[in-house]
Amino acid sequence: MRLLFVPLVNLLLFLRALLGLPLRLLGARNRPAYVRFRLSGEPSYRAPSRPARLGLLGSQGRPEPATVTSLERLREDLALLARDPAIKGILLEMGELAVPPAKRDVLVKLLGDFRAAGKRVVAWAVSTDSLGYQVMCSADEVLLSPAGRLELVGYAAEATALGEGLGRLGIQAHFFRRGEYKTAPELFTHPQVSDIQRRTLEAFLDERYGELVDIVARGRRRAPEEVRRWIDVGPYSARRAAAEGLVDGLCDEMDLPKRLGLSTGEDEEGEGEGVESMELYRARLPWPPVRWRRLKRKPRLAVVPVSGMIVTGKGGTGVGPELSGSETVVKALRAAGRDRRSRAVVLYVASSGGSAVASEIILEAVQRVARKKPVIAFVDRVAASGGYMAALGAREIWATPHAIVGSIGVFGGKFDISGLLAKLGVHRTLITRGESAGMFSSSRGFTERERELMEAEMEETYQAFLERVARARGRTKEEIHALAEGRVYSGQRALAAGLVDRTEGGFEEACARAMELAKVPGPFELKTFGGGGRRFSLLRLLLGGGAQTGTYAFCPTAWSLEGFGRGERFE
């Protein structure tokens, strides 16, 4: 069937290109000197393999023609423009960017390669922050709107301690932990942020701050000392930023063509003459690139995301940070393992951890798939605690330099809300049969015997965690214990500690490595299995099912710095 279908589709594609040739030849005379790109939000690594269904893009609908929707498409577009002698460069309009350092590095490299091809990059923004400014610094010229701002102020992380506040409400947190650096329960038990939590956050801020200084210094060709002074006296109005030399000039959007040395008129699409979107540029190419259908389908790489807090069950939808249900993730892993076209699997981990039981269930599912086909775990944000445990089943763990990794430790406990109930006039009577039957109740604290049971469970779970890490990383339990106790590492430090296998290379390189291990040469396509999940509710944690005793492998430092990690689709 495919032998008949593919040639027919390719014939139709050829006829469409041929019929449009006269119009494109006419339009080719007016091809632009600059192509406009709008960069905001978080572009995906790869574009969807098929058009989005109705409603998939939400209320915003189809993105504007100049919007960068994926790094893969941007790479293709810039490569096409770099080969066109009629193109002088691109105009990069910077919106509010929300990408992890790994994607920022890809953007910086793509712009650098484009400039190395002899093309010009002009970056413009109304307002931008430290993240957007780092990308803009990779341009030949940095411009701001006269009414804009540059929020170059460095980085800050806020750690919260709820212990005193919960006590005033009549809620007592009873938690047990293994690992001096396992600070997750301190959120609920401590009246103040601990010194260990402070030092952990400061270590990550030092790395991020140092990188910010380095990128800006290289991009603006200034000494690091001057960049530090810039940061210390920020933020900036546009005029002050220009006076200090942080930007090369001020320009209204309507005056951008003139700034580029072009006509100041506008066409019917609202683009300045000589500046237009990539979509219009392609429409004016005599022979635009055509995605011909292949007789033999490309081999497939499966991507299974583990994003957000890990919980047992299927998950669902709601309000708050994302949750990954173990049942949903395991189902996705099984589907990826059964899929004959998927020759390898990339486990995309963006999780600070969660339920220890759910994390172990996911780990075992990853190990089962890894026995049939290569599995690479990729981390560009966070794989901490239970998130790191899930990654242990992969053949190799890839982390970007500033990802958050580790936090090998456990904690468990419950909330006693009897004081709150008394304040509200709510009376509960706990009736049990069995000495520990009321252990999970939120109507009281732990008895001495129950405390002993919880301490023993924490120790057993921690030792099992150490064994799993030691086995996966080829180390002894004693060596892993020296690295564990809840310690949190950046990707760079995790590599030095032997907790990950590689920090050089991003998502595309990790995918290529997975296919290399599968001995599959040439191009391949991606398909996402699973993804999505219900949302985390702090109120539910305090008053609902979360009030019960549980054992957790969770890292609050990652939450403070990155949130729980956004879900990502790669197909």
TORLOBA-24969 format. One record per residue (C-alpha): residue number from 0; x negated, y, z negated. Coordinates in steps of 0.25 Angstrom, whole numbers, plus 5000, padded with zeros to 4 digits. Layout:
N
> num, px, py, pz
> NUM, X, Y, Z
...
//
This chain:
571
> num, px, py, pz
> 0, 5000, 5000, 5000
> 1, 4989, 5010, 4996
> 2, 4982, 5007, 5010
> 3, 4994, 5013, 5017
> 4, 4997, 5024, 5007
> 5, 4984, 5030, 5005
> 6, 4981, 5032, 5020
> 7, 4995, 5038, 5022
> 8, 4993, 5048, 5010
> 9, 4979, 5052, 5016
> 10, 4985, 5054, 5029
> 11, 4995, 5064, 5023
> 12, 4984, 5071, 5016
> 13, 4977, 5073, 5029
> 14, 4989, 5078, 5036
> 15, 4992, 5088, 5025
> 16, 4978, 5093, 5026
> 17, 4978, 5093, 5041
> 18, 4991, 5101, 5042
> 19, 4987, 5111, 5032
> 20, 4973, 5113, 5039
> 21, 4978, 5125, 5048
> 22, 4983, 5133, 5036
> 23, 4970, 5130, 5028
> 24, 4961, 5134, 5039
> 25, 4969, 5148, 5039
> 26, 4967, 5149, 5024
> 27, 4953, 5145, 5024
> 28, 4949, 5158, 5030
> 29, 4954, 5164, 5017
> 30, 4947, 5155, 5007
> 31, 4944, 5161, 4994
> 32, 4930, 5165, 4989
> 33, 4934, 5161, 4975
> 34, 4943, 5151, 4969
> 35, 4951, 5153, 4956
> 36, 4951, 5143, 4944
> 37, 4959, 5145, 4931
> 38, 4953, 5138, 4920
> 39, 4962, 5136, 4907
> 40, 4967, 5126, 4897
> 41, 4961, 5112, 4898
> 42, 4959, 5106, 4912
> 43, 4959, 5091, 4913
> 44, 4947, 5083, 4917
> 45, 4954, 5078, 4929
> 46, 4966, 5082, 4937
> 47, 4978, 5073, 4936
> 48, 4978, 5062, 4947
> 49, 4992, 5065, 4951
> 50, 5001, 5077, 4951
> 51, 5007, 5081, 4937
> 52, 5022, 5076, 4936
> 53, 5032, 5086, 4933
> 54, 5031, 5093, 4919
> 55, 5017, 5087, 4917
> 56, 5011, 5101, 4917
> 57, 5021, 5106, 4907
> 58, 5027, 5120, 4908
> 59, 5015, 5126, 4915
> 60, 5018, 5117, 4928
> 61, 5007, 5117, 4939
> 62, 4994, 5124, 4935
> 63, 4991, 5137, 4943
> 64, 4982, 5134, 4956
> 65, 4969, 5139, 4950
> 66, 4970, 5131, 4936
> 67, 4960, 5121, 4933
> 68, 4967, 5109, 4930
> 69, 4956, 5099, 4929
> 70, 4941, 5099, 4929
> 71, 4940, 5088, 4940
> 72, 4948, 5097, 4949
> 73, 4939, 5109, 4945
> 74, 4927, 5101, 4949
> 75, 4933, 5098, 4962
> 76, 4937, 5112, 4965
> 77, 4924, 5118, 4962
> 78, 4916, 5108, 4970
> 79, 4925, 5111, 4982
> 80, 4923, 5126, 4980
> 81, 4908, 5124, 4978
> 82, 4907, 5118, 4992
> 83, 4915, 5130, 4999
> 84, 4905, 5141, 5004
> 85, 4917, 5150, 5005
> 86, 4919, 5150, 4990
> 87, 4911, 5159, 4981
> 88, 4916, 5154, 4968
> 89, 4928, 5153, 4958
> 90, 4935, 5162, 4949
> 91, 4938, 5155, 4935
> 92, 4949, 5160, 4927
> 93, 4948, 5156, 4913
> 94, 4960, 5154, 4905
> 95, 4961, 5148, 4891
> 96, 4952, 5136, 4891
> 97, 4954, 5124, 4882
> 98, 4944, 5113, 4886
> 99, 4934, 5105, 4877
> 100, 4919, 5108, 4879
> 101, 4918, 5096, 4889
> 102, 4928, 5102, 4899
> 103, 4921, 5116, 4897
> 104, 4908, 5110, 4900
> 105, 4914, 5104, 4913
> 106, 4920, 5117, 4917
> 107, 4906, 5124, 4915
> 108, 4899, 5113, 4923
> 109, 4909, 5114, 4935
> 110, 4907, 5130, 4935
> 111, 4892, 5128, 4934
> 112, 4892, 5118, 4946
> 113, 4901, 5127, 4954
> 114, 4891, 5139, 4952
> 115, 4879, 5130, 4955
> 116, 4885, 5128, 4969
> 117, 4884, 5143, 4971
> 118, 4898, 5147, 4968
> 119, 4902, 5158, 4958
> 120, 4911, 5157, 4946
> 121, 4919, 5169, 4940
> 122, 4926, 5166, 4927
> 123, 4937, 5176, 4923
> 124, 4946, 5176, 4911
> 125, 4956, 5185, 4904
> 126, 4952, 5179, 4890
> 127, 4943, 5167, 4886
> 128, 4938, 5161, 4874
> 129, 4924, 5154, 4871
> 130, 4928, 5141, 4879
> 131, 4933, 5148, 4891
> 132, 4921, 5158, 4891
> 133, 4911, 5146, 4891
> 134, 4917, 5141, 4904
> 135, 4917, 5156, 4910
> 136, 4902, 5157, 4906
> 137, 4899, 5147, 4917
> 138, 4904, 5156, 4927
> 139, 4896, 5166, 4935
> 140, 4904, 5178, 4931
> 141, 4913, 5179, 4918
> 142, 4925, 5189, 4919
> 143, 4936, 5193, 4909
> 144, 4949, 5201, 4911
> 145, 4947, 5215, 4905
> 146, 4959, 5212, 4896
> 147, 4953, 5198, 4892
> 148, 4945, 5193, 4880
> 149, 4933, 5183, 4877
> 150, 4936, 5175, 4865
> 151, 4921, 5171, 4863
> 152, 4920, 5169, 4848
> 153, 4914, 5155, 4846
> 154, 4921, 5143, 4840
> 155, 4929, 5141, 4827
> 156, 4935, 5128, 4820
> 157, 4945, 5128, 4809
> 158, 4946, 5117, 4799
> 159, 4958, 5116, 4790
> 160, 4960, 5110, 4776
> 161, 4974, 5108, 4772
> 162, 4972, 5101, 4758
> 163, 4976, 5113, 4750
> 164, 4987, 5117, 4759
> 165, 4993, 5103, 4759
> 166, 4992, 5102, 4744
> 167, 5000, 5115, 4742
> 168, 5011, 5108, 4751
> 169, 5011, 5096, 4742
> 170, 5003, 5087, 4752
> 171, 4991, 5079, 4747
> 172, 4982, 5073, 4757
> 173, 4976, 5060, 4753
> 174, 4965, 5055, 4762
> 175, 4953, 5046, 4762
> 176, 4941, 5047, 4772
> 177, 4928, 5040, 4776
> 178, 4918, 5049, 4780
> 179, 4913, 5062, 4774
> 180, 4915, 5069, 4787
> 181, 4929, 5064, 4789
> 182, 4935, 5077, 4786
> 183, 4949, 5074, 4793
> 184, 4957, 5072, 4779
> 185, 4950, 5085, 4774
> 186, 4961, 5093, 4782
> 187, 4971, 5088, 4772
> 188, 4963, 5086, 4759
> 189, 4954, 5097, 4758
> 190, 4957, 5112, 4754
> 191, 4945, 5117, 4762
> 192, 4937, 5112, 4774
> 193, 4925, 5104, 4770
> 194, 4911, 5107, 4773
> 195, 4910, 5094, 4781
> 196, 4921, 5099, 4790
> 197, 4915, 5113, 4791
> 198, 4902, 5107, 4795
> 199, 4908, 5098, 4806
> 200, 4915, 5109, 4812
> 201, 4903, 5119, 4812
> 202, 4895, 5108, 4819
> 203, 4905, 5108, 4830
> 204, 4906, 5123, 4831
> 205, 4891, 5125, 4831
> 206, 4891, 5116, 4844
> 207, 4902, 5123, 4851
> 208, 4897, 5136, 4847
> 209, 4883, 5133, 4852
> 210, 4888, 5128, 4865
> 211, 4897, 5141, 4867
> 212, 4884, 5149, 4865
> 213, 4876, 5141, 4875
> 214, 4887, 5141, 4886
> 215, 4889, 5156, 4885
> 216, 4874, 5159, 4884
> 217, 4872, 5150, 4897
> 218, 4884, 5156, 4904
> 219, 4881, 5170, 4901
> 220, 4866, 5169, 4901
> 221, 4865, 5175, 4888
> 222, 4857, 5171, 4875
> 223, 4864, 5162, 4865
> 224, 4862, 5173, 4855
> 225, 4870, 5183, 4863
> 226, 4881, 5173, 4865
> 227, 4882, 5170, 4850
> 228, 4883, 5185, 4848
> 229, 4894, 5186, 4859
> 230, 4902, 5175, 4851
> 231, 4900, 5182, 4838
> 232, 4906, 5195, 4842
> 233, 4917, 5189, 4851
> 234, 4929, 5189, 4855
> 235, 4928, 5199, 4866
> 236, 4937, 5208, 4874
> 237, 4934, 5207, 4889
> 238, 4927, 5220, 4889
> 239, 4919, 5217, 4877
> 240, 4915, 5204, 4883
> 241, 4911, 5211, 4896
> 242, 4903, 5221, 4888
> 243, 4895, 5210, 4881
> 244, 4892, 5202, 4893
> 245, 4901, 5190, 4890
> 246, 4908, 5192, 4903
> 247, 4904, 5198, 4917
> 248, 4915, 5207, 4918
> 249, 4930, 5210, 4917
> 250, 4940, 5208, 4928
> 251, 4955, 5208, 4929
> 252, 4961, 5195, 4936
> 253, 4966, 5204, 4948
> 254, 4952, 5209, 4950
> 255, 4945, 5196, 4950
> 256, 4944, 5195, 4965
> 257, 4937, 5208, 4966
> 258, 4928, 5204, 4955
> 259, 4924, 5192, 4964
> 260, 4922, 5201, 4976
> 261, 4935, 5197, 4983
> 262, 4948, 5204, 4987
> 263, 4957, 5209, 4976
> 264, 4970, 5205, 4983
> 265, 4979, 5193, 4979
> 266, 4986, 5182, 4988
> 267, 4999, 5176, 4986
> 268, 4994, 5166, 4976
> 269, 4989, 5177, 4967
> 270, 4974, 5174, 4969
> 271, 4965, 5185, 4973
> 272, 4960, 5185, 4987
> 273, 4947, 5177, 4988
> 274, 4951, 5170, 4975
> 275, 4961, 5159, 4974
> 276, 4964, 5145, 4967
> 277, 4958, 5132, 4971
> 278, 4972, 5127, 4976
> 279, 4972, 5139, 4987
> 280, 4958, 5137, 4990
> 281, 4960, 5122, 4993
> 282, 4972, 5126, 5002
> 283, 4963, 5134, 5010
> 284, 4952, 5124, 5013
> 285, 4953, 5118, 5027
> 286, 4951, 5104, 5022
> 287, 4954, 5104, 5007
> 288, 4950, 5092, 4999
> 289, 4960, 5081, 5000
> 290, 4962, 5070, 4990
> 291, 4963, 5058, 4999
> 292, 4969, 5045, 4994
> 293, 4960, 5033, 4993
> 294, 4963, 5020, 4998
> 295, 4956, 5014, 4986
> 296, 4961, 5021, 4973
> 297, 4950, 5026, 4964
> 298, 4946, 5018, 4952
> 299, 4953, 5024, 4939
> 300, 4947, 5028, 4926
> 301, 4957, 5027, 4914
> 302, 4957, 5039, 4904
> 303, 4963, 5036, 4891
> 304, 4964, 5048, 4881
> 305, 4964, 5048, 4866
> 306, 4968, 5062, 4863
> 307, 4972, 5068, 4849
> 308, 4974, 5061, 4836
> 309, 4975, 5046, 4837
> 310, 4987, 5040, 4830
> 311, 4994, 5026, 4831
> 312, 5006, 5023, 4840
> 313, 5010, 5029, 4853
> 314, 5010, 5044, 4850
> 315, 5020, 5053, 4856
> 316, 5022, 5068, 4858
> 317, 5024, 5080, 4849
> 318, 5017, 5093, 4844
> 319, 5003, 5094, 4840
> 320, 4989, 5088, 4844
> 321, 4989, 5075, 4852
> 322, 4990, 5061, 4846
> 323, 4985, 5048, 4853
> 324, 4993, 5036, 4849
> 325, 4985, 5023, 4849
> 326, 4996, 5016, 4855
> 327, 4996, 5025, 4867
> 328, 4981, 5026, 4869
> 329, 4980, 5010, 4868
> 330, 4991, 5009, 4878
> 331, 4983, 5019, 4887
> 332, 4970, 5011, 4885
> 333, 4977, 4998, 4889
> 334, 4983, 5004, 4901
> 335, 4969, 5009, 4905
> 336, 4963, 4996, 4903
> 337, 4973, 4989, 4911
> 338, 4973, 4998, 4923
> 339, 4965, 4992, 4934
> 340, 4961, 5004, 4941
> 341, 4955, 5010, 4928
> 342, 4941, 5005, 4928
> 343, 4937, 5013, 4916
> 344, 4943, 5021, 4904
> 345, 4939, 5034, 4898
> 346, 4945, 5036, 4884
> 347, 4946, 5051, 4882
> 348, 4946, 5054, 4868
> 349, 4950, 5067, 4862
> 350, 4954, 5063, 4848
> 351, 4950, 5067, 4834
> 352, 4955, 5053, 4829
> 353, 4967, 5049, 4821
> 354, 4972, 5036, 4816
> 355, 4961, 5026, 4813
> 356, 4970, 5014, 4817
> 357, 4974, 5021, 4830
> 358, 4960, 5024, 4834
> 359, 4956, 5010, 4832
> 360, 4967, 5005, 4840
> 361, 4963, 5014, 4851
> 362, 4948, 5010, 4850
> 363, 4952, 4995, 4851
> 364, 4960, 4998, 4864
> 365, 4948, 5006, 4870
> 366, 4939, 4994, 4867
> 367, 4949, 4985, 4874
> 368, 4949, 4993, 4886
> 369, 4934, 4995, 4886
> 370, 4932, 4980, 4887
> 371, 4939, 4980, 4900
> 372, 4933, 4993, 4906
> 373, 4924, 5004, 4903
> 374, 4929, 5015, 4893
> 375, 4922, 5028, 4891
> 376, 4927, 5037, 4879
> 377, 4926, 5052, 4883
> 378, 4927, 5063, 4872
> 379, 4927, 5078, 4876
> 380, 4934, 5083, 4863
> 381, 4935, 5074, 4851
> 382, 4933, 5059, 4848
> 383, 4933, 5059, 4833
> 384, 4937, 5049, 4823
> 385, 4948, 5040, 4829
> 386, 4945, 5046, 4842
> 387, 4931, 5042, 4842
> 388, 4935, 5028, 4837
> 389, 4944, 5027, 4850
> 390, 4932, 5031, 4858
> 391, 4923, 5020, 4852
> 392, 4929, 5009, 4861
> 393, 4923, 5016, 4874
> 394, 4911, 5011, 4881
> 395, 4905, 5025, 4880
> 396, 4909, 5038, 4872
> 397, 4907, 5051, 4880
> 398, 4909, 5064, 4872
> 399, 4906, 5078, 4877
> 400, 4896, 5086, 4869
> 401, 4906, 5094, 4861
> 402, 4916, 5083, 4858
> 403, 4919, 5079, 4844
> 404, 4916, 5065, 4841
> 405, 4915, 5056, 4829
> 406, 4921, 5058, 4815
> 407, 4920, 5043, 4812
> 408, 4928, 5042, 4799
> 409, 4942, 5039, 4794
> 410, 4951, 5045, 4784
> 411, 4965, 5041, 4779
> 412, 4976, 5045, 4769
> 413, 4989, 5052, 4768
> 414, 4997, 5064, 4763
> 415, 5004, 5064, 4750
> 416, 5016, 5074, 4752
> 417, 5023, 5071, 4739
> 418, 5020, 5085, 4734
> 419, 5026, 5092, 4746
> 420, 5038, 5083, 4745
> 421, 5040, 5087, 4730
> 422, 5039, 5102, 4734
> 423, 5050, 5099, 4744
> 424, 5059, 5092, 4734
> 425, 5057, 5078, 4742
> 426, 5056, 5066, 4733
> 427, 5051, 5053, 4737
> 428, 5050, 5040, 4730
> 429, 5040, 5029, 4734
> 430, 5044, 5015, 4732
> 431, 5034, 5004, 4735
> 432, 5031, 4989, 4735
> 433, 5017, 4987, 4736
> 434, 5005, 4994, 4729
> 435, 5001, 5002, 4741
> 436, 5014, 5003, 4748
> 437, 5015, 5018, 4745
> 438, 5001, 5021, 4750
> 439, 5006, 5028, 4763
> 440, 5017, 5036, 4756
> 441, 5015, 5051, 4757
> 442, 5023, 5053, 4744
> 443, 5011, 5050, 4735
> 444, 4996, 5050, 4736
> 445, 4987, 5037, 4735
> 446, 4986, 5028, 4723
> 447, 4972, 5024, 4719
> 448, 4973, 5011, 4725
> 449, 4978, 5017, 4738
> 450, 4966, 5026, 4738
> 451, 4957, 5014, 4737
> 452, 4964, 5007, 4749
> 453, 4963, 5020, 4757
> 454, 4948, 5021, 4754
> 455, 4946, 5007, 4758
> 456, 4954, 5009, 4771
> 457, 4946, 5021, 4775
> 458, 4933, 5014, 4772
> 459, 4937, 5002, 4781
> 460, 4942, 5011, 4792
> 461, 4929, 5019, 4792
> 462, 4920, 5007, 4792
> 463, 4928, 5001, 4804
> 464, 4927, 5015, 4811
> 465, 4911, 5014, 4809
> 466, 4911, 5000, 4814
> 467, 4919, 5003, 4827
> 468, 4909, 5015, 4829
> 469, 4897, 5007, 4826
> 470, 4901, 4996, 4835
> 471, 4905, 5005, 4847
> 472, 4892, 5014, 4845
> 473, 4882, 5002, 4843
> 474, 4878, 5007, 4829
> 475, 4879, 5002, 4815
> 476, 4890, 5006, 4805
> 477, 4880, 5013, 4797
> 478, 4875, 5022, 4808
> 479, 4889, 5026, 4812
> 480, 4893, 5029, 4797
> 481, 4881, 5039, 4797
> 482, 4888, 5046, 4809
> 483, 4902, 5044, 4804
> 484, 4909, 5048, 4791
> 485, 4918, 5057, 4800
> 486, 4906, 5065, 4806
> 487, 4910, 5073, 4819
> 488, 4901, 5075, 4831
> 489, 4901, 5083, 4843
> 490, 4898, 5074, 4856
> 491, 4884, 5078, 4856
> 492, 4881, 5074, 4842
> 493, 4890, 5061, 4844
> 494, 4881, 5057, 4855
> 495, 4868, 5059, 4846
> 496, 4875, 5051, 4836
> 497, 4878, 5040, 4845
> 498, 4893, 5041, 4844
> 499, 4895, 5044, 4859
> 500, 4888, 5040, 4871
> 501, 4888, 5052, 4880
> 502, 4890, 5067, 4879
> 503, 4885, 5071, 4893
> 504, 4897, 5071, 4904
> 505, 4911, 5074, 4903
> 506, 4924, 5067, 4906
> 507, 4921, 5065, 4921
> 508, 4908, 5059, 4917
> 509, 4914, 5050, 4907
> 510, 4924, 5045, 4917
> 511, 4913, 5042, 4927
> 512, 4905, 5034, 4917
> 513, 4917, 5026, 4914
> 514, 4919, 5022, 4928
> 515, 4904, 5020, 4929
> 516, 4905, 5010, 4918
> 517, 4916, 5003, 4926
> 518, 4907, 5002, 4938
> 519, 4917, 5011, 4946
> 520, 4910, 5020, 4956
> 521, 4916, 5032, 4963
> 522, 4928, 5041, 4960
> 523, 4939, 5037, 4950
> 524, 4952, 5043, 4945
> 525, 4957, 5044, 4931
> 526, 4970, 5040, 4925
> 527, 4974, 5043, 4910
> 528, 4980, 5032, 4902
> 529, 4988, 5037, 4890
> 530, 4987, 5051, 4884
> 531, 4996, 5060, 4876
> 532, 5002, 5057, 4862
> 533, 5010, 5062, 4851
> 534, 5006, 5075, 4843
> 535, 5000, 5076, 4829
> 536, 5008, 5083, 4819
> 537, 5001, 5088, 4806
> 538, 5015, 5089, 4799
> 539, 5018, 5074, 4803
> 540, 5004, 5070, 4797
> 541, 5008, 5076, 4784
> 542, 5022, 5073, 4782
> 543, 5025, 5061, 4792
> 544, 5018, 5048, 4796
> 545, 5004, 5055, 4794
> 546, 5007, 5055, 4779
> 547, 5004, 5041, 4778
> 548, 4991, 5035, 4775
> 549, 4982, 5033, 4787
> 550, 4968, 5031, 4792
> 551, 4962, 5041, 4801
> 552, 4950, 5044, 4810
> 553, 4952, 5058, 4813
> 554, 4943, 5070, 4814
> 555, 4948, 5084, 4810
> 556, 4935, 5091, 4815
> 557, 4939, 5088, 4830
> 558, 4953, 5093, 4827
> 559, 4947, 5106, 4822
> 560, 4938, 5108, 4834
> 561, 4946, 5102, 4845
> 562, 4960, 5098, 4841
> 563, 4964, 5084, 4844
> 564, 4961, 5085, 4859
> 565, 4970, 5087, 4871
> 566, 4975, 5075, 4879
> 567, 4969, 5074, 4893
> 568, 4973, 5067, 4905
> 569, 4963, 5064, 4916
> 570, 4970, 5057, 4927
//
